[in-house]
């Protein structure tokens, strides 16, 4: 399923809160990627914090990016607690 990203927010411990074009919010854990290729550079918190939406996915200042399909399939729903 292809759904682009429209917003990204930083969460603790190398997690991202992603808002997809269908307004669904999901949490993506970047830690499994931090020992692979260009993603190793994201261990630097200032570089990790450079994440932004670029076109329909997320990208960091060093050029690292992940396709929206991977972001969706490997993320979990962000569930708000109800009072």
C-alpha positions, 0 to 999 in steps of 0.5 A, a space after each residue: 500500500 502506498 501512502 505518502 508522509 505529510 508530517 514527521 515529529 521526533 520522539 525519544 529513543 530514535 523513534 518518529 511520529 509519522 502522519 500519513 496522507 490519510 491522516 493516520 499517525 504511526 510510530 516508526 523505530 529507526 534503531 534497527 537501521 542505525 548499524 546499516 550504511 548511511 543510517 549509521 550517521 544518524 546515531 549523532 543526535 543533531 543529525 537525527 534531529 534534522 529529519 524532515 518531510 521531503 516529497 512524500 517521505 522523510 529525509 535527513 540532512 545527510 541524504 538518508 531516506 526510507 520509502 513510504 511503504 517501508 515506513 508504513 509497513 514497519 511502523 505501529 499505530 500511534 494510539 491516543 489514551 482516552 480519558 
